[in-house]
């Protein structure tokens, strides 16, 4: 009974973790190492958290002309919803703030060049932007909206004729959305909020598309204008952004946003800066507290329930795992399981044999390090009784360069290192066959060994090693054939470094 429960829990938790990895754009361990090495090489433009604290000043990019989010008042001081948050960041970091006036089109550029440490400028989170900058947790909800004059209220974009123009600000989600979804609509683009506002008031466009928070504010403050389309496209969020790879500052921001949520900071921010514009009616709709969008926690709990995670009572689950990526994935699963009453104890192993033996003996509850063909072969050869607890993810095999950088360089008598366990050696040989380096006997499948090679036109010498040792002879052989997890552990990226 205990084993059945553990099977459901572990399969559910690890699947939930991998699903979360797909939504935030998580990187492989190899990619993280590669990124870190680039930073160490001196190519980074950002300042780390410690460097900012040491300097005693942080550069924050904000708008200077978007009342009530970011603007300069009559005394020359920055004010607004984003600025209120920025002031708290400076206080909690113990540093002064250097505000950098930012336009929508320059937000990404300022982070990519290191001109600012953080952008707090009504920055909507999008997949395209997340490829260039790192977003922290959100602090506001947003969608697109369209405002027009009361003499001709645009309530649907189908009402925009061929001669009409819609005003947008360059670099905003409104520009991207309309270009992608309504390519026939003519757009009049402006670099700044002020010039877009002036042009709209001069009648050069039939409507103005922008974040709905901004068009609602504009209509409330300017009689004669109506928000005919209050929500266009998907519901999105606004979040702080830092330079790509600035993990120390990003992690601090995320922790700060979570902590501020405990004191309802962003509701206080709204009431100090936005309530005069939007009133109480919009507060719960717009404010995101603690980085958690309304409904997100409920959906996470539903997902966990759907995956069979049943509540525990402090039980410990002991699991054996290979270090990369399995133990890393389980580390995230442990955080989830803790909330459901389980303590996940993870023990790392560097081989494929002991993790199965300790489960067979009952010393461990489960392991996470193998594919089903290997499991089945192990049971047959060792007489064990281990069962598949659930299919979680697939790790591709790959051929990686040793002393030769491409398969075109192969020469007679070259050596290739391969795993020596039955199924993984077979997978290596099948991959080499697929790339024209050898031919196996007919019918040779996942039990093939070097004895099943029928044609070896390059007289390849095979160096058969325990799977964990293969990457260590990379300087001694022409090529190595690696399991996905050992490739990651050796610092390789399957998508970037494998040559087949």
DRENMAR-966294 format. One line per field, with one value per residue (C-alpha): residue number from 1; residue in one letter; x, y, z. Coordinates in pm, whole numbers, plus 50000, padded with zeros to 5 digits. Layout:
<sites>
num	(NUM,...) .
residuo	(a,...) .
c1	(X,...) .
c2	(Y,...) .
c3	(Z,...) .
</sites>
This chain:
<sites>
num	(1,2,3,4,5,6,7,8,9,10,11,12,13,14,15,16,17,18,19,20,21,22,23,24,25,26,27,28,29,30,31,32,33,34,35,36,37,38,39,40,41,42,43,44,45,46,47,48,49,50,51,52,53,54,55,56,57,58,59,60,61,62,63,64,65,66,67,68,69,70,71,72,73,74,75,76,77,78,79,80,81,82,83,84,85,86,87,88,89,90,91,92,93,94,95,96,97,98,99,100,101,102,103,104,105,106,107,108,109,110,111,112,113,114,115,116,117,118,119,120,121,122,123,124,125,126,127,128,129,130,131,132,133,134,135,136,137,138,139,140,141,142,143,144,145,146,147,148,149,150,151,152,153,154,155,156,157,158,159,160,161,162,163,164,165,166,167,168,169,170,171,172,173,174,175,176,177,178,179,180,181,182,183,184,185,186,187,188,189,190,191,192,193,194,195,196,197,198,199,200,201,202,203,204,205,206,207,208,209,210,211,212,213,214,215,216,217,218,219,220,221,222,223,224,225,226,227,228,229,230,231,232,233,234,235,236,237,238,239,240,241,242,243,244,245,246,247,248,249,250,251,252,253,254,255,256,257,258,259,260,261,262,263,264,265,266,267,268,269,270,271,272,273,274,275,276,277,278,279,280,281,282,283,284,285,286,287,288,289,290,291,292,293,294,295,296,297,298,299,300,301,302,303,304,305,306,307,308,309,310,311,312,313,314,315,316,317,318,319,320,321,322,323,324,325,326,327,328,329,330,331,332,333,334,335,336,337,338,339,340,341,342,343,344,345,346,347,348,349,350,351,352,353,354,355,356,357,358,359,360,361,362,363,364,365,366,367,368,369,370,371,372,373,374,375,376,377,378,379,380,381,382,383,384,385,386,387,388,389,390,391,392,393,394,395,396,397,398,399,400,401,402,403,404,405,406,407,408,409,410,411,412,413,414,415,416,417,418,419,420,421,422,423,424,425,426,427,428,429,430,431,432,433,434,435,436,437,438,439,440,441,442,443,444,445,446,447,448,449,450,451,452,453,454,455,456,457,458,459,460,461,462,463,464,465,466,467,468,469,470,471,472,473,474,475,476,477,478,479,480,481,482,483,484,485,486,487,488,489,490,491,492,493,494,495,496,497,498,499,500) .
residuo	(x,x,x,x,x,x,x,x,x,x,x,x,x,x,x,x,x,x,x,x,x,x,x,x,x,x,x,x,x,x,x,x,x,x,x,x,x,x,x,x,x,x,x,x,x,x,x,x,x,x,x,x,x,x,x,x,x,x,x,x,x,x,x,x,x,x,x,x,x,x,x,x,x,x,x,x,x,x,x,x,x,x,x,x,x,x,x,x,x,x,x,x,x,x,x,x,x,x,x,x,x,x,x,x,x,x,x,x,x,x,x,x,x,x,x,x,x,x,x,x,x,x,x,x,x,x,x,x,x,x,x,x,x,x,x,x,x,x,x,x,x,x,x,x,x,x,x,x,x,x,x,x,x,x,x,x,x,x,x,x,x,x,x,x,x,x,x,x,x,x,x,x,x,x,x,x,x,x,x,x,x,x,x,x,x,x,x,x,x,x,x,x,x,x,x,x,x,x,x,x,x,x,x,x,x,x,x,x,x,x,x,x,x,x,x,x,x,x,x,x,x,x,x,x,x,x,x,x,x,x,x,x,x,x,x,x,x,x,x,x,x,x,x,x,x,x,x,x,x,x,x,x,x,x,x,x,x,x,x,x,x,x,x,x,x,x,x,x,x,x,x,x,x,x,x,x,x,x,x,x,x,x,x,x,x,x,x,x,x,x,x,x,x,x,x,x,x,x,x,x,x,x,x,x,x,x,x,x,x,x,x,x,x,x,x,x,x,x,x,x,x,x,x,x,x,x,x,x,x,x,x,x,x,x,x,x,x,x,x,x,x,x,x,x,x,x,x,x,x,x,x,x,x,x,x,x,x,x,x,x,x,x,x,x,x,x,x,x,x,x,x,x,x,x,x,x,x,x,x,x,x,x,x,x,x,x,x,x,x,x,x,x,x,x,x,x,x,x,x,x,x,x,x,x,x,x,x,x,x,x,x,x,x,x,x,x,x,x,x,x,x,x,x,x,x,x,x,x,x,x,x,x,x,x,x,x,x,x,x,x,x,x,x,x,x,x,x,x,x,x,x,x,x,x,x,x,x,x,x,x,x,x,x,x,x,x,x,x,x,x,x,x,x,x,x,x,x,x,x,x,x,x,x,x,x,x,x,x,x,x,x,x,x,x,x,x,x,x,x,x) .
c1	(50000,50284,50463,50150,50099,50462,50438,50143,50299,50640,50507,50263,50511,50786,50541,50411,50767,50844,50523,50631,50971,50803,50599,50894,51149,51373,51731,51916,52205,52446,52294,52326,52693,52755,52585,52788,53113,53018,52962,53297,53461,53370,53100,52819,52682,52484,52581,52519,52329,52652,52800,52492,52508,52879,52819,52544,52320,52082,51976,51604,51440,51095,50863,50874,50554,50298,50086,49990,50249,50570,50598,50786,50579,50590,50878,51089,51040,50949,50607,50363,50277,50607,50807,50638,50762,51108,51139,51072,51333,51593,51500,51515,51843,51987,52096,52016,51810,51920,51606,51665,51390,51282,51066,50872,51096,51416,51328,51492,51789,51863,51882,52086,52342,52351,52226,51979,51973,51593,51312,50992,50806,50468,50658,50417,50553,50566,50747,50938,51067,51150,51402,51599,51542,51452,51117,51060,50725,50432,50282,49995,49742,49700,49537,49522,49250,49136,49021,48847,48656,48294,48187,48302,48347,48539,48387,48529,48835,48617,48487,48831,48821,49102,49168,49169,49479,49526,49788,50040,50366,50667,50791,50460,50251,49978,50209,50310,49955,49801,50079,50041,49663,49541,49808,49566,49505,49727,49931,50068,50368,50525,50832,50693,50371,50356,50379,50124,49885,49924,49871,49561,49412,49484,49272,49539,49405,49054,49170,49463,49561,49768,49762,49405,49525,49655,49360,49116,49318,49326,48948,48879,49104,48999,48627,48507,48696,48559,48722,48521,48733,48834,49006,49177,49374,49490,49513,49877,50085,50331,50657,51002,51274,51650,51927,51932,52128,52134,52021,52132,51923,51631,51618,51630,51343,51130,51189,51113,50783,50679,50768,50586,50278,50259,50195,49964,50219,50083,49734,49888,50074,49747,49570,49853,49900,49615,49293,49231,49240,49068,48872,48819,48635,48952,49178,49126,49125,49458,49667,49877,49995,50299,50360,50054,49792,49435,49336,49696,49716,49385,49496,49823,49628,49393,49685,49841,49513,49468,49816,49730,49919,49734,49794,50056,50132,50504,50616,50968,51017,51375,51474,51795,51881,52157,52279,52180,51902,51714,51823,51770,51414,51347,51472,51184,50944,51052,50935,50592,50564,50652,50328,50143,50294,50591,50965,51153,51503,51719,52045,52265,52440,52692,52609,52306,52342,52329,52010,51823,51982,51891,51530,51520,51653,51388,51647,51502,51144,51218,51478,51483,51766,51672,51458,51218,51432,51722,51488,51348,51694,51824,51537,51602,51976,51974,51652,51515,51150,51155,50853,50797,50642,50558,50701,50840,51069,51291,51666,51814,52136,52401,52738,52977,53316,53635,53956,53747,53492,53263,53172,53316,53664,53642,53944,54035,54103,53950,53827,53475,53375,53033,52845,52897,52556,52333,52059,52269,52545,52278,52137,52486,52548,52209,52284,52622,52451,52196,52488,52652,52951,52866,52603,52450,52320,51957,51731,51985,51787,51813,52032,52295,52664,52983,52964,52655,52843,52826,53009,53273,53404,53620,53761,53637,53783,53517,53609,53338,53304,53055,52815,52926,53290,53242,53265,53595,53786,53678,54042,54151,53904,53768,53407,53201,52841,52664,52339,52150,52201,52575,52608,52444,52664,52974,52865,52724,52403,52234,52086,52409,52703,52600,52711,52449) .
c2	(50000,50237,50173,50245,50576,50674,50588,50821,51100,51094,51062,51345,51577,51531,51578,51895,52024,51958,52134,52437,52427,52461,52780,53023,52916,52714,52636,52304,52268,52280,52601,52757,52656,52795,53119,53140,53088,53371,53597,53497,53576,53940,53979,54060,54411,54392,54456,54182,54241,54262,54512,54734,54726,54802,55100,55229,55322,55140,55256,55207,55282,55441,55648,56024,56116,55844,55970,55788,55511,55705,56080,56388,56626,57006,56990,56775,56460,56118,55993,55712,55349,55215,55482,55397,55041,55160,55368,55060,54862,55128,55137,54760,54733,55019,55214,55541,55543,55695,55723,55688,55827,55545,55522,55207,55132,55159,54933,54620,54814,54978,54637,54480,54759,54783,55140,55039,54761,54728,54844,54944,55103,54936,54646,54378,54023,53859,53554,53766,54003,53714,53592,53913,54010,53828,53915,53893,53807,54025,54308,54417,54278,54432,54384,54600,54861,55107,55465,55684,56014,56013,56134,55804,55533,55230,54928,54665,54676,54575,54935,55065,55139,55133,55505,55509,55500,55373,55540,55320,55375,55197,54904,54837,54521,54716,54761,54394,54267,54478,54406,54034,54003,54300,54357,54550,54823,55126,55220,55563,55505,55742,55701,55873,55881,56261,56276,55996,56178,56508,56343,56162,56482,56651,56390,56215,55875,55740,55555,55496,55140,55094,54908,54921,55077,55372,55420,55394,55657,55878,55861,55933,56238,56373,56436,56355,56028,55678,55338,55147,54832,54783,54447,54335,54013,53806,53906,53971,54090,54371,54284,54424,54319,54279,54203,53846,53624,53859,53585,53747,54059,53860,53626,53920,54091,53776,53737,54107,54084,53778,53951,54269,54060,53969,54335,54402,54649,54675,54751,55034,55142,55146,55347,55599,55648,55505,55530,55892,55783,55445,55442,55139,54942,54856,54778,54402,54371,54545,54466,54150,54085,53875,53780,53553,53623,53559,53200,53080,52908,52735,52610,52479,52288,52149,52035,51861,51687,51580,51422,51214,51398,51294,51477,51326,51339,51411,51088,51075,50944,50833,50840,50760,50976,51063,51419,51588,51650,51403,51527,51886,51809,51626,51928,52127,51839,51838,52199,52101,51786,51975,52168,51836,51687,51489,51515,51408,51282,51278,51078,51115,50822,50834,50494,50306,49990,50091,50300,49986,49762,49996,50005,49627,49588,49824,50072,50334,50389,50475,50592,50837,50779,50532,50461,50166,49948,49967,49889,49582,49454,49512,49310,49024,49014,49077,48900,49217,49321,49696,49847,50162,50427,50664,50806,51154,51276,51161,51224,51198,51014,51210,51186,51450,51563,51427,51492,51523,51804,51660,51315,51414,51401,51031,50829,50463,50319,50604,50523,50595,50564,50412,50299,49933,49846,49648,49888,50204,50040,49926,50278,50411,50157,50222,50597,50535,50312,50584,50816,50572,50473,50103,49841,49602,49253,49232,49221,49375,49596,49719,49424,49483,49482,49534,49163,49240,49475,49333,49609,49842,50036,50271,49993,50184,50081,50084,50190,50040,50214,50248,50520,50774,50741,50797,51177,51158,51020,51296,51399,51043,50933,51076,51084,50996,50876,51002,50954,51282,51313,51248,51494,51760,51670,51710,52059,51982,52115,51844,52098,52298,52063,51723,51654,51384) .
c3	(50000,50095,49766,49564,49743,49693,49323,49278,49484,49315,48964,49027,49192,48935,48649,48814,48846,48480,48381,48583,48413,48072,48173,48313,48048,48279,48150,48154,48397,48106,47977,48322,48340,47995,48092,48411,48222,47988,48286,48434,48102,48154,47891,48133,48146,48470,48830,49084,49405,49604,49356,49383,49764,49753,49525,49753,49461,49229,48881,48821,48488,48520,48305,48354,48171,48251,48537,48761,48706,48659,48619,48735,48949,48962,49211,48980,49188,49048,49157,49075,49135,49001,49184,49516,49471,49365,49683,49894,49699,49770,50137,50185,49992,50195,49886,49713,49393,49065,48853,48480,48256,48026,47715,47625,47328,47535,47829,47687,47549,47885,48051,47771,47790,48170,48177,48450,48707,48719,48492,48672,48383,48338,48178,48055,48067,47722,47585,47335,47603,47837,47580,47629,47994,48315,48472,48845,49002,48889,49090,48863,48616,48274,47935,47625,47583,47318,47386,47130,47112,47226,46880,46733,46994,46864,47038,46802,46577,46283,46295,46193,45819,45565,45594,45974,46189,46545,46759,46944,47129,46980,47185,47359,47360,47178,46880,46878,46922,46647,46398,46457,46477,46270,46004,45781,46038,45987,46292,46373,46600,46850,47068,47375,47569,47548,47167,47129,47363,47175,46838,46961,47099,46766,46591,46386,46490,46543,46854,47084,47183,47497,47830,47956,48282,48084,47850,48143,48331,48023,47971,48339,48336,47994,47938,47588,47556,47607,47652,47394,47421,47787,47729,47410,47376,47671,48036,48120,48414,48482,48657,48734,48489,48524,48276,48143,48380,48680,48914,49240,49182,49037,49337,49577,49393,49403,49776,49827,49639,49841,50169,50072,50001,50369,50452,50152,50024,49671,49796,49996,49683,49487,49753,49767,49393,49185,49382,49282,48918,48925,49250,49475,49207,49014,49312,49336,48956,48908,49216,49236,49591,49680,49316,49308,49042,49162,49088,49047,49384,49325,48983,49131,49396,49134,48922,49221,49304,48941,48952,49255,49529,49841,50172,50403,50773,50785,50615,50473,50120,50058,49693,49505,49206,48963,49022,48694,48611,48830,49173,49056,48946,49272,49463,49317,49378,49743,49778,49643,49854,50171,50136,50116,50431,50292,50349,50035,50123,49810,49797,49488,49318,49034,48885,48753,48964,49331,49298,49191,49454,49743,49624,49589,49945,50084,50211,49972,49864,49502,49254,48964,48715,48442,48138,48111,47877,48123,48414,48238,48142,48496,48642,48401,48463,48840,48937,49096,49119,49064,48890,48683,48910,48625,48303,48373,48096,47809,47786,47437,47364,47179,47008,47141,47012,47161,46972,46653,46622,46354,46220,45881,46040,46133,46022,46005,46351,46552,46904,47032,47398,47473,47788,47871,48017,47788,47687,47678,47476,47232,47210,47141,46865,46707,46705,46541,46285,46210,46131,45890,46104,46131,46050,46304,46232,46130,46432,46669,46902,47259,47360,47089,47182,46983,46899,46689,46455,46104,45917,46061,45758,45968,46191,46493,46827,47097,47450,47670,48005,48288,48171,48432,48318,47944,47953,48142,47841,47605,47550,47473,47203,46879,47006,47313,47315,47627,47811,47845,48220,48205,47918,48138,48432,48211,48113,47770,47618,47412,47174,47125,47174,47039,46682,46629) .
</sites>
